Amino acid sequence: MKLSQMISALVLPTALLFCGSALADSNRGFFAGVGASAVNVDDSPSFHKANLWTAEIFGGYKHNAWLGGEVRYSEGLGNEELRLEADVPSTVKMDIDNSMSVYYRAEAVNQTGSFYALLGYTDLEYTVVGNGATATISEDDFSWGLGAGFKIAPKINLNFEYRSLIHVQDQRFTTITTSLDYRF
């Protein structure tokens, strides 16, 4: 991700977090968490769909229900063998190296849980190995997601979410994620 894009992605949500303090509610503050994601790579005419796994950590700040931001970092947990659709069919291995996302987070909260939306930007790096060659590819794009969280303890939430990480060229990376977060 270019430095100017990263700065823009961080400055705008941060500025929004600290404006409009009259909208503050009792559900504000910092949060951090860990999760696991099933990553689906599809819409590619060059190979059959890939199913990969990542582990992620995240943290953020919620100023009120409509003003929040978070940063996520994930690492791949292994590779998947793919069959290429070419003149001579062959197989390669794909692995997600890492990804970093910055999100604006709007969240509606009640006594039992929350529903939230994520809008942001993701930088994703993955590696393809096959036929004696290795290619590491880095892509970045707009990212969005929807999630639901359920309180399992006074400050701990169990979250389930769907995210569209990136959609570039002929590939779309989407995730189904389960995570736990702690509200400070």
C-alpha positions, 0 to 999 in steps of 0.5 A, a space after each residue: 500500500 502506498 504511504 499516502 493511501 495509508 496516511 489517508 486511511 488512518 487520518 480520516 477515521 481518526 479525525 472522525 473519532 474525535 469530532 462530535 463528542 455530543 454523540 457519545 454513549 456508554 459503549 465507547 473505548 478501546 477494544 482488541 481481539 483475535 480471530 480465525 478466517 476462512 478465506 475464499 479466493 474465486 472468480 478467476 478463469 485461471 484456476 479453481 476456487 481456493 480455500 485458505 485460512 488466516 489468523 488475525 489480531 485487531 484493535 481499535 477505538 469506538 468513540 460512539 455507535 457511529 464513530 469507530 475505527 480499527 486496524 487488523 493484521 492477519 497471517 496465512 495458516 497454510 497453503 492450498 493446492 490449485 489446479 490451473 486451467 491452461 493449455 496443459 493443466 497443472 497444479 500450483 500452491 497458493 498461500 496468503 502471506 499476510 494482510 493489513 486492513 484499516 476500517 471505519 466501524 459503525 456499530 449498533 449495540 444493545 444488552 445482548 450484542 451488536 451489529 456492525 459494518 466495516 468500510 476501509 482498505 486492505 493490503 494483501 500479499 500472497 504467494 503462488 508456487 508451482 512449475 519451478 517458479 515462485 511469485 509473490 503478489 501484493 494487491 490492495 483495494 477497497 474492503 468492506 464487511 458486516 458482522 454480528 457480536 454476542 456478549 459472552 462476558 461483561 467485556 468479551 464479545 464473540 463475533 461472526 462476520 463476512 468481509 470482502 477483502 479485495 477484488 482486483 483483476 480476476 480474483 476476489 478474496 472474501 472471508 468468513 471470520 470468527 473472533 473474540 474481542 475484549 472491550 477495555 
